Amino acid sequence: MQPLPEVGDLVRDTATGRVGFYVESVSGRFLIRAVHGGAEWEAEPLDVQPATPLRELRARAAEINARSRRGFGG
């Protein structure tokens, strides 16, 4: 069994291909927040893996850009 991600870790849901930030574990499922905001989703723990460094870099850059467009700064 792989270790539980830490809150804020960028993860990939292999069942959907989506990348997001780990929020918490609820009733045996992982809650993941979309990188660009929006609705959180649940994923099976076995379908979740750490995002690759390149995916993480892209996702964090996208989050900074989205915040900048909303006027929150980086």
PyMOL Python script that loads the backbone (N, CA, C, O; Angstrom):
from pymol import cmd

cmd.read_pdbstr("""\
ATOM      1  N   MET A   1       0.842  -1.190   0.000  1.00  0.00           N
ATOM      2  CA  MET A   1       0.000   0.000   0.000  1.00  0.00           C
ATOM      3  C   MET A   1       0.879   1.241   0.000  1.00  0.00           C
ATOM      4  O   MET A   1       1.818   1.351   0.788  1.00  0.00           O
ATOM      5  N   GLN A   2       0.564   2.177  -0.894  1.00  0.00           N
ATOM      6  CA  GLN A   2       1.379   3.390  -0.964  1.00  0.00           C
ATOM      7  C   GLN A   2       1.019   4.348   0.166  1.00  0.00           C
ATOM      8  O   GLN A   2      -0.100   4.306   0.677  1.00  0.00           O
ATOM      9  N   PRO A   3       1.949   5.206   0.560  1.00  0.00           N
ATOM     10  CA  PRO A   3       1.669   6.134   1.663  1.00  0.00           C
ATOM     11  C   PRO A   3       0.615   7.170   1.268  1.00  0.00           C
ATOM     12  O   PRO A   3       0.467   7.510   0.094  1.00  0.00           O
ATOM     13  N   LEU A   4      -0.095   7.653   2.251  1.00  0.00           N
ATOM     14  CA  LEU A   4      -1.106   8.681   2.055  1.00  0.00           C
ATOM     15  C   LEU A   4      -0.424   9.979   1.620  1.00  0.00           C
ATOM     16  O   LEU A   4       0.584  10.369   2.209  1.00  0.00           O
ATOM     17  N   PRO A   5      -0.958  10.654   0.598  1.00  0.00           N
ATOM     18  CA  PRO A   5      -0.353  11.939   0.228  1.00  0.00           C
ATOM     19  C   PRO A   5      -0.548  12.945   1.363  1.00  0.00           C
ATOM     20  O   PRO A   5      -1.422  12.778   2.214  1.00  0.00           O
ATOM     21  N   GLU A   6       0.267  13.972   1.361  1.00  0.00           N
ATOM     22  CA  GLU A   6       0.101  15.049   2.332  1.00  0.00           C
ATOM     23  C   GLU A   6      -0.821  16.096   1.729  1.00  0.00           C
ATOM     24  O   GLU A   6      -0.865  16.260   0.509  1.00  0.00           O
ATOM     25  N   VAL A   7      -1.556  16.806   2.578  1.00  0.00           N
ATOM     26  CA  VAL A   7      -2.446  17.864   2.104  1.00  0.00           C
ATOM     27  C   VAL A   7      -1.638  18.841   1.253  1.00  0.00           C
ATOM     28  O   VAL A   7      -0.580  19.319   1.664  1.00  0.00           O
ATOM     29  N   GLY A   8      -2.156  19.128   0.063  1.00  0.00           N
ATOM     30  CA  GLY A   8      -1.486  20.049  -0.853  1.00  0.00           C
ATOM     31  C   GLY A   8      -0.602  19.369  -1.876  1.00  0.00           C
ATOM     32  O   GLY A   8      -0.155  20.013  -2.824  1.00  0.00           O
ATOM     33  N   ASP A   9      -0.332  18.056  -1.704  1.00  0.00           N
ATOM     34  CA  ASP A   9       0.470  17.333  -2.697  1.00  0.00           C
ATOM     35  C   ASP A   9      -0.282  17.292  -4.020  1.00  0.00           C
ATOM     36  O   ASP A   9      -1.499  17.108  -4.048  1.00  0.00           O
ATOM     37  N   LEU A  10       0.438  17.462  -5.096  1.00  0.00           N
ATOM     38  CA  LEU A  10      -0.151  17.354  -6.416  1.00  0.00           C
ATOM     39  C   LEU A  10      -0.195  15.883  -6.798  1.00  0.00           C
ATOM     40  O   LEU A  10       0.816  15.182  -6.741  1.00  0.00           O
ATOM     41  N   VAL A  11      -1.370  15.429  -7.187  1.00  0.00           N
ATOM     42  CA  VAL A  11      -1.562  14.021  -7.523  1.00  0.00           C
ATOM     43  C   VAL A  11      -2.287  13.888  -8.856  1.00  0.00           C
ATOM     44  O   VAL A  11      -2.911  14.829  -9.347  1.00  0.00           O
ATOM     45  N   ARG A  12      -2.186  12.690  -9.426  1.00  0.00           N
ATOM     46  CA  ARG A  12      -2.881  12.388 -10.682  1.00  0.00           C
ATOM     47  C   ARG A  12      -3.861  11.256 -10.432  1.00  0.00           C
ATOM     48  O   ARG A  12      -3.504  10.217  -9.877  1.00  0.00           O
ATOM     49  N   ASP A  13      -5.091  11.471 -10.846  1.00  0.00           N
ATOM     50  CA  ASP A  13      -6.129  10.445 -10.778  1.00  0.00           C
ATOM     51  C   ASP A  13      -6.033   9.650 -12.073  1.00  0.00           C
ATOM     52  O   ASP A  13      -6.463  10.125 -13.124  1.00  0.00           O
ATOM     53  N   THR A  14      -5.477   8.450 -12.010  1.00  0.00           N
ATOM     54  CA  THR A  14      -5.240   7.671 -13.224  1.00  0.00           C
ATOM     55  C   THR A  14      -6.538   7.198 -13.866  1.00  0.00           C
ATOM     56  O   THR A  14      -6.548   6.876 -15.054  1.00  0.00           O
ATOM     57  N   ALA A  15      -7.630   7.149 -13.112  1.00  0.00           N
ATOM     58  CA  ALA A  15      -8.912   6.724 -13.681  1.00  0.00           C
ATOM     59  C   ALA A  15      -9.477   7.775 -14.627  1.00  0.00           C
ATOM     60  O   ALA A  15     -10.167   7.441 -15.590  1.00  0.00           O
ATOM     61  N   THR A  16      -9.187   9.045 -14.354  1.00  0.00           N
ATOM     62  CA  THR A  16      -9.736  10.131 -15.174  1.00  0.00           C
ATOM     63  C   THR A  16      -8.655  10.901 -15.929  1.00  0.00           C
ATOM     64  O   THR A  16      -8.948  11.597 -16.901  1.00  0.00           O
ATOM     65  N   GLY A  17      -7.396  10.774 -15.477  1.00  0.00           N
ATOM     66  CA  GLY A  17      -6.308  11.533 -16.081  1.00  0.00           C
ATOM     67  C   GLY A  17      -6.189  12.941 -15.530  1.00  0.00           C
ATOM     68  O   GLY A  17      -5.319  13.702 -15.953  1.00  0.00           O
ATOM     69  N   ARG A  18      -7.058  13.294 -14.590  1.00  0.00           N
ATOM     70  CA  ARG A  18      -7.044  14.651 -14.030  1.00  0.00           C
ATOM     71  C   ARG A  18      -5.926  14.793 -12.999  1.00  0.00           C
ATOM     72  O   ARG A  18      -5.533  13.830 -12.340  1.00  0.00           O
ATOM     73  N   VAL A  19      -5.429  16.019 -12.883  1.00  0.00           N
ATOM     74  CA  VAL A  19      -4.384  16.348 -11.915  1.00  0.00           C
ATOM     75  C   VAL A  19      -4.952  17.388 -10.963  1.00  0.00           C
ATOM     76  O   VAL A  19      -5.623  18.329 -11.386  1.00  0.00           O
ATOM     77  N   GLY A  20      -4.679  17.212  -9.667  1.00  0.00           N
ATOM     78  CA  GLY A  20      -5.177  18.160  -8.686  1.00  0.00           C
ATOM     79  C   GLY A  20      -4.415  18.039  -7.385  1.00  0.00           C
ATOM     80  O   GLY A  20      -3.474  17.255  -7.261  1.00  0.00           O
ATOM     81  N   PHE A  21      -4.842  18.834  -6.415  1.00  0.00           N
ATOM     82  CA  PHE A  21      -4.193  18.870  -5.114  1.00  0.00           C
ATOM     83  C   PHE A  21      -4.977  18.014  -4.121  1.00  0.00           C
ATOM     84  O   PHE A  21      -6.193  18.149  -3.991  1.00  0.00           O
ATOM     85  N   TYR A  22      -4.263  17.135  -3.425  1.00  0.00           N
ATOM     86  CA  TYR A  22      -4.892  16.278  -2.421  1.00  0.00           C
ATOM     87  C   TYR A  22      -5.410  17.145  -1.280  1.00  0.00           C
ATOM     88  O   TYR A  22      -4.696  18.002  -0.760  1.00  0.00           O
ATOM     89  N   VAL A  23      -6.681  16.906  -0.893  1.00  0.00           N
ATOM     90  CA  VAL A  23      -7.307  17.675   0.181  1.00  0.00           C
ATOM     91  C   VAL A  23      -7.418  16.842   1.456  1.00  0.00           C
ATOM     92  O   VAL A  23      -6.959  17.260   2.519  1.00  0.00           O
ATOM     93  N   GLU A  24      -8.032  15.656   1.345  1.00  0.00           N
ATOM     94  CA  GLU A  24      -8.193  14.787   2.510  1.00  0.00           C
ATOM     95  C   GLU A  24      -8.747  13.439   2.071  1.00  0.00           C
ATOM     96  O   GLU A  24      -9.096  13.240   0.907  1.00  0.00           O
ATOM     97  N   SER A  25      -8.820  12.522   3.024  1.00  0.00           N
ATOM     98  CA  SER A  25      -9.425  11.222   2.796  1.00  0.00           C
ATOM     99  C   SER A  25     -10.780  11.217   3.501  1.00  0.00           C
ATOM    100  O   SER A  25     -10.878  11.529   4.687  1.00  0.00           O
ATOM    101  N   VAL A  26     -11.833  10.853   2.740  1.00  0.00           N
ATOM    102  CA  VAL A  26     -13.182  10.837   3.289  1.00  0.00           C
ATOM    103  C   VAL A  26     -13.812   9.487   2.980  1.00  0.00           C
ATOM    104  O   VAL A  26     -13.945   9.111   1.815  1.00  0.00           O
ATOM    105  N   SER A  27     -14.191   8.773   4.001  1.00  0.00           N
ATOM    106  CA  SER A  27     -14.847   7.469   3.837  1.00  0.00           C
ATOM    107  C   SER A  27     -14.074   6.537   2.911  1.00  0.00           C
ATOM    108  O   SER A  27     -14.663   5.833   2.091  1.00  0.00           O
ATOM    109  N   GLY A  28     -12.761   6.539   3.049  1.00  0.00           N
ATOM    110  CA  GLY A  28     -11.929   5.638   2.268  1.00  0.00           C
ATOM    111  C   GLY A  28     -11.624   6.097   0.850  1.00  0.00           C
ATOM    112  O   GLY A  28     -11.000   5.361   0.086  1.00  0.00           O
ATOM    113  N   ARG A  29     -12.050   7.293   0.490  1.00  0.00           N
ATOM    114  CA  ARG A  29     -11.767   7.843  -0.840  1.00  0.00           C
ATOM    115  C   ARG A  29     -10.985   9.145  -0.674  1.00  0.00           C
ATOM    116  O   ARG A  29     -11.069   9.800   0.365  1.00  0.00           O
ATOM    117  N   PHE A  30     -10.234   9.509  -1.694  1.00  0.00           N
ATOM    118  CA  PHE A  30      -9.456  10.745  -1.650  1.00  0.00           C
ATOM    119  C   PHE A  30     -10.268  11.874  -2.247  1.00  0.00           C
ATOM    120  O   PHE A  30     -10.941  11.701  -3.263  1.00  0.00           O
ATOM    121  N   LEU A  31     -10.201  13.035  -1.608  1.00  0.00           N
ATOM    122  CA  LEU A  31     -10.822  14.241  -2.125  1.00  0.00           C
ATOM    123  C   LEU A  31      -9.715  15.074  -2.764  1.00  0.00           C
ATOM    124  O   LEU A  31      -8.700  15.364  -2.132  1.00  0.00           O
ATOM    125  N   ILE A  32      -9.921  15.455  -4.021  1.00  0.00           N
ATOM    126  CA  ILE A  32      -8.897  16.168  -4.790  1.00  0.00           C
ATOM    127  C   ILE A  32      -9.491  17.465  -5.320  1.00  0.00           C
ATOM    128  O   ILE A  32     -10.604  17.481  -5.845  1.00  0.00           O
ATOM    129  N   ARG A  33      -8.732  18.561  -5.176  1.00  0.00           N
ATOM    130  CA  ARG A  33      -9.156  19.874  -5.670  1.00  0.00           C
ATOM    131  C   ARG A  33      -8.507  20.126  -7.014  1.00  0.00           C
ATOM    132  O   ARG A  33      -7.299  19.949  -7.174  1.00  0.00           O
ATOM    133  N   ALA A  34      -9.306  20.537  -7.971  1.00  0.00           N
ATOM    134  CA  ALA A  34      -8.799  20.829  -9.305  1.00  0.00           C
ATOM    135  C   ALA A  34      -7.759  21.950  -9.243  1.00  0.00           C
ATOM    136  O   ALA A  34      -7.877  22.870  -8.433  1.00  0.00           O
ATOM    137  N   VAL A  35      -6.762  21.870 -10.087  1.00  0.00           N
ATOM    138  CA  VAL A  35      -5.685  22.858 -10.107  1.00  0.00           C
ATOM    139  C   VAL A  35      -6.221  24.253 -10.381  1.00  0.00           C
ATOM    140  O   VAL A  35      -5.799  25.214  -9.739  1.00  0.00           O
ATOM    141  N   HIS A  36      -7.140  24.374 -11.321  1.00  0.00           N
ATOM    142  CA  HIS A  36      -7.675  25.681 -11.711  1.00  0.00           C
ATOM    143  C   HIS A  36      -8.877  26.089 -10.874  1.00  0.00           C
ATOM    144  O   HIS A  36      -9.585  27.028 -11.236  1.00  0.00           O
ATOM    145  N   GLY A  37      -9.120  25.409  -9.771  1.00  0.00           N
ATOM    146  CA  GLY A  37     -10.299  25.695  -8.968  1.00  0.00           C
ATOM    147  C   GLY A  37     -11.463  24.856  -9.470  1.00  0.00           C
ATOM    148  O   GLY A  37     -11.275  23.895 -10.216  1.00  0.00           O
ATOM    149  N   GLY A  38     -12.623  25.214  -9.069  1.00  0.00           N
ATOM    150  CA  GLY A  38     -13.788  24.447  -9.484  1.00  0.00           C
ATOM    151  C   GLY A  38     -14.098  23.349  -8.490  1.00  0.00           C
ATOM    152  O   GLY A  38     -13.578  23.322  -7.375  1.00  0.00           O
ATOM    153  N   ALA A  39     -14.948  22.455  -8.919  1.00  0.00           N
ATOM    154  CA  ALA A  39     -15.431  21.400  -8.027  1.00  0.00           C
ATOM    155  C   ALA A  39     -14.334  20.400  -7.680  1.00  0.00           C
ATOM    156  O   ALA A  39     -13.518  20.026  -8.522  1.00  0.00           O
ATOM    157  N   GLU A  40     -14.336  19.982  -6.428  1.00  0.00           N
ATOM    158  CA  GLU A  40     -13.444  18.905  -6.001  1.00  0.00           C
ATOM    159  C   GLU A  40     -14.076  17.599  -6.445  1.00  0.00           C
ATOM    160  O   GLU A  40     -15.279  17.540  -6.700  1.00  0.00           O
ATOM    161  N   TRP A  41     -13.272  16.558  -6.536  1.00  0.00           N
ATOM    162  CA  TRP A  41     -13.811  15.248  -6.885  1.00  0.00           C
ATOM    163  C   TRP A  41     -13.205  14.186  -5.990  1.00  0.00           C
ATOM    164  O   TRP A  41     -12.158  14.386  -5.374  1.00  0.00           O
ATOM    165  N   GLU A  42     -13.885  13.054  -5.933  1.00  0.00           N
ATOM    166  CA  GLU A  42     -13.412  11.920  -5.156  1.00  0.00           C
ATOM    167  C   GLU A  42     -12.741  10.916  -6.074  1.00  0.00           C
ATOM    168  O   GLU A  42     -13.131  10.752  -7.230  1.00  0.00           O
ATOM    169  N   ALA A  43     -11.737  10.256  -5.551  1.00  0.00           N
ATOM    170  CA  ALA A  43     -11.020   9.244  -6.322  1.00  0.00           C
ATOM    171  C   ALA A  43     -10.695   8.058  -5.421  1.00  0.00           C
ATOM    172  O   ALA A  43     -10.513   8.201  -4.212  1.00  0.00           O
ATOM    173  N   GLU A  44     -10.628   6.908  -6.030  1.00  0.00           N
ATOM    174  CA  GLU A  44     -10.201   5.706  -5.310  1.00  0.00           C
ATOM    175  C   GLU A  44      -8.706   5.826  -5.009  1.00  0.00           C
ATOM    176  O   GLU A  44      -7.938   6.194  -5.898  1.00  0.00           O
ATOM    177  N   PRO A  45      -8.277   5.528  -3.793  1.00  0.00           N
ATOM    178  CA  PRO A  45      -6.855   5.634  -3.449  1.00  0.00           C
ATOM    179  C   PRO A  45      -5.930   4.870  -4.398  1.00  0.00           C
ATOM    180  O   PRO A  45      -4.827   5.337  -4.685  1.00  0.00           O
ATOM    181  N   LEU A  46      -6.357   3.710  -4.887  1.00  0.00           N
ATOM    182  CA  LEU A  46      -5.504   2.937  -5.793  1.00  0.00           C
ATOM    183  C   LEU A  46      -5.344   3.604  -7.161  1.00  0.00           C
ATOM    184  O   LEU A  46      -4.428   3.269  -7.912  1.00  0.00           O
ATOM    185  N   ASP A  47      -6.228   4.543  -7.483  1.00  0.00           N
ATOM    186  CA  ASP A  47      -6.149   5.268  -8.759  1.00  0.00           C
ATOM    187  C   ASP A  47      -5.335   6.556  -8.660  1.00  0.00           C
ATOM    188  O   ASP A  47      -5.145   7.249  -9.660  1.00  0.00           O
ATOM    189  N   VAL A  48      -4.856   6.876  -7.462  1.00  0.00           N
ATOM    190  CA  VAL A  48      -4.153   8.143  -7.252  1.00  0.00           C
ATOM    191  C   VAL A  48      -2.660   7.890  -7.088  1.00  0.00           C
ATOM    192  O   VAL A  48      -2.239   7.024  -6.320  1.00  0.00           O
ATOM    193  N   GLN A  49      -1.869   8.666  -7.827  1.00  0.00           N
ATOM    194  CA  GLN A  49      -0.411   8.565  -7.720  1.00  0.00           C
ATOM    195  C   GLN A  49       0.177   9.970  -7.727  1.00  0.00           C
ATOM    196  O   GLN A  49      -0.454  10.909  -8.211  1.00  0.00           O
ATOM    197  N   PRO A  50       1.377  10.112  -7.193  1.00  0.00           N
ATOM    198  CA  PRO A  50       2.011  11.433  -7.218  1.00  0.00           C
ATOM    199  C   PRO A  50       2.173  11.911  -8.669  1.00  0.00           C
ATOM    200  O   PRO A  50       2.449  11.119  -9.570  1.00  0.00           O
ATOM    201  N   ALA A  51       1.999  13.189  -8.868  1.00  0.00           N
ATOM    202  CA  ALA A  51       2.195  13.755 -10.203  1.00  0.00           C
ATOM    203  C   ALA A  51       3.686  13.779 -10.518  1.00  0.00           C
ATOM    204  O   ALA A  51       4.515  13.938  -9.622  1.00  0.00           O
ATOM    205  N   THR A  52       4.016  13.622 -11.787  1.00  0.00           N
ATOM    206  CA  THR A  52       5.420  13.689 -12.189  1.00  0.00           C
ATOM    207  C   THR A  52       5.915  15.114 -12.002  1.00  0.00           C
ATOM    208  O   THR A  52       5.105  16.039 -11.956  1.00  0.00           O
ATOM    209  N   PRO A  53       7.229  15.317 -11.892  1.00  0.00           N
ATOM    210  CA  PRO A  53       7.744  16.677 -11.727  1.00  0.00           C
ATOM    211  C   PRO A  53       7.291  17.632 -12.845  1.00  0.00           C
ATOM    212  O   PRO A  53       6.998  18.797 -12.577  1.00  0.00           O
ATOM    213  N   LEU A  54       7.234  17.154 -14.078  1.00  0.00           N
ATOM    214  CA  LEU A  54       6.802  18.020 -15.175  1.00  0.00           C
ATOM    215  C   LEU A  54       5.331  18.393 -15.018  1.00  0.00           C
ATOM    216  O   LEU A  54       4.966  19.551 -15.217  1.00  0.00           O
ATOM    217  N   ARG A  55       4.486  17.433 -14.666  1.00  0.00           N
ATOM    218  CA  ARG A  55       3.067  17.744 -14.437  1.00  0.00           C
ATOM    219  C   ARG A  55       2.913  18.719 -13.282  1.00  0.00           C
ATOM    220  O   ARG A  55       2.087  19.630 -13.332  1.00  0.00           O
ATOM    221  N   GLU A  56       3.718  18.521 -12.239  1.00  0.00           N
ATOM    222  CA  GLU A  56       3.634  19.422 -11.080  1.00  0.00           C
ATOM    223  C   GLU A  56       4.036  20.833 -11.476  1.00  0.00           C
ATOM    224  O   GLU A  56       3.366  21.793 -11.098  1.00  0.00           O
ATOM    225  N   LEU A  57       5.105  20.973 -12.221  1.00  0.00           N
ATOM    226  CA  LEU A  57       5.552  22.297 -12.659  1.00  0.00           C
ATOM    227  C   LEU A  57       4.462  22.984 -13.479  1.00  0.00           C
ATOM    228  O   LEU A  57       4.148  24.151 -13.248  1.00  0.00           O
ATOM    229  N   ARG A  58       3.890  22.259 -14.432  1.00  0.00           N
ATOM    230  CA  ARG A  58       2.825  22.829 -15.268  1.00  0.00           C
ATOM    231  C   ARG A  58       1.606  23.223 -14.442  1.00  0.00           C
ATOM    232  O   ARG A  58       1.032  24.291 -14.652  1.00  0.00           O
ATOM    233  N   ALA A  59       1.213  22.374 -13.512  1.00  0.00           N
ATOM    234  CA  ALA A  59       0.034  22.639 -12.700  1.00  0.00           C
ATOM    235  C   ALA A  59       0.246  23.836 -11.787  1.00  0.00           C
ATOM    236  O   ALA A  59      -0.640  24.679 -11.646  1.00  0.00           O
ATOM    237  N   ARG A  60       1.417  23.913 -11.168  1.00  0.00           N
ATOM    238  CA  ARG A  60       1.675  25.047 -10.270  1.00  0.00           C
ATOM    239  C   ARG A  60       1.769  26.360 -11.053  1.00  0.00           C
ATOM    240  O   ARG A  60       1.319  27.400 -10.572  1.00  0.00           O
ATOM    241  N   ALA A  61       2.347  26.317 -12.248  1.00  0.00           N
ATOM    242  CA  ALA A  61       2.397  27.514 -13.093  1.00  0.00           C
ATOM    243  C   ALA A  61       0.980  27.930 -13.495  1.00  0.00           C
ATOM    244  O   ALA A  61       0.662  29.120 -13.504  1.00  0.00           O
ATOM    245  N   ALA A  62       0.138  26.966 -13.825  1.00  0.00           N
ATOM    246  CA  ALA A  62      -1.245  27.259 -14.198  1.00  0.00           C
ATOM    247  C   ALA A  62      -2.004  27.868 -13.027  1.00  0.00           C
ATOM    248  O   ALA A  62      -2.805  28.784 -13.212  1.00  0.00           O
ATOM    249  N   GLU A  63      -1.756  27.360 -11.820  1.00  0.00           N
ATOM    250  CA  GLU A  63      -2.432  27.915 -10.649  1.00  0.00           C
ATOM    251  C   GLU A  63      -2.003  29.356 -10.406  1.00  0.00           C
ATOM    252  O   GLU A  63      -2.841  30.207 -10.107  1.00  0.00           O
ATOM    253  N   ILE A  64      -0.716  29.639 -10.530  1.00  0.00           N
ATOM    254  CA  ILE A  64      -0.218  31.007 -10.354  1.00  0.00           C
ATOM    255  C   ILE A  64      -0.822  31.930 -11.403  1.00  0.00           C
ATOM    256  O   ILE A  64      -1.235  33.046 -11.088  1.00  0.00           O
ATOM    257  N   ASN A  65      -0.875  31.470 -12.647  1.00  0.00           N
ATOM    258  CA  ASN A  65      -1.460  32.284 -13.710  1.00  0.00           C
ATOM    259  C   ASN A  65      -2.938  32.546 -13.458  1.00  0.00           C
ATOM    260  O   ASN A  65      -3.417  33.657 -13.684  1.00  0.00           O
ATOM    261  N   ALA A  66      -3.661  31.540 -12.996  1.00  0.00           N
ATOM    262  CA  ALA A  66      -5.084  31.711 -12.713  1.00  0.00           C
ATOM    263  C   ALA A  66      -5.293  32.708 -11.584  1.00  0.00           C
ATOM    264  O   ALA A  66      -6.197  33.541 -11.656  1.00  0.00           O
ATOM    265  N   ARG A  67      -4.480  32.637 -10.554  1.00  0.00           N
ATOM    266  CA  ARG A  67      -4.583  33.598  -9.447  1.00  0.00           C
ATOM    267  C   ARG A  67      -4.294  35.006  -9.932  1.00  0.00           C
ATOM    268  O   ARG A  67      -4.966  35.956  -9.528  1.00  0.00           O
ATOM    269  N   SER A  68      -3.311  35.145 -10.785  1.00  0.00           N
ATOM    270  CA  SER A  68      -2.934  36.442 -11.320  1.00  0.00           C
ATOM    271  C   SER A  68      -4.098  37.046 -12.115  1.00  0.00           C
ATOM    272  O   SER A  68      -4.384  38.238 -11.998  1.00  0.00           O
ATOM    273  N   ARG A  69      -4.763  36.217 -12.922  1.00  0.00           N
ATOM    274  CA  ARG A  69      -5.898  36.698 -13.711  1.00  0.00           C
ATOM    275  C   ARG A  69      -7.063  37.106 -12.812  1.00  0.00           C
ATOM    276  O   ARG A  69      -7.835  37.999 -13.162  1.00  0.00           O
ATOM    277  N   ARG A  70      -7.193  36.453 -11.648  1.00  0.00           N
ATOM    278  CA  ARG A  70      -8.284  36.786 -10.716  1.00  0.00           C
ATOM    279  C   ARG A  70      -7.906  37.934  -9.790  1.00  0.00           C
ATOM    280  O   ARG A  70      -8.729  38.390  -8.997  1.00  0.00           O
ATOM    281  N   GLY A  71      -6.655  38.407  -9.887  1.00  0.00           N
ATOM    282  CA  GLY A  71      -6.229  39.545  -9.079  1.00  0.00           C
ATOM    283  C   GLY A  71      -5.737  39.189  -7.696  1.00  0.00           C
ATOM    284  O   GLY A  71      -5.713  40.045  -6.813  1.00  0.00           O
ATOM    285  N   PHE A  72      -5.337  37.924  -7.484  1.00  0.00           N
ATOM    286  CA  PHE A  72      -4.848  37.504  -6.169  1.00  0.00           C
ATOM    287  C   PHE A  72      -3.333  37.510  -6.078  1.00  0.00           C
ATOM    288  O   PHE A  72      -2.793  37.258  -5.001  1.00  0.00           O
ATOM    289  N   GLY A  73      -2.642  37.780  -7.138  1.00  0.00           N
ATOM    290  CA  GLY A  73      -1.188  37.782  -7.115  1.00  0.00           C
ATOM    291  C   GLY A  73      -0.641  36.387  -7.060  1.00  0.00           C
ATOM    292  O   GLY A  73      -1.406  35.425  -7.128  1.00  0.00           O
ATOM    293  N   GLY A  74       0.671  36.240  -6.939  1.00  0.00           N
ATOM    294  CA  GLY A  74       1.290  34.915  -6.953  1.00  0.00           C
ATOM    295  C   GLY A  74       1.746  34.594  -5.637  1.00  0.00           C
ATOM    296  O   GLY A  74       2.302  33.517  -5.422  1.00  0.00           O
TER     297      GLY A  74
END
""", "prot")
cmd.dss("prot")
cmd.show_as("cartoon", "prot")
cmd.util.cbc("prot")
cmd.orient("prot")
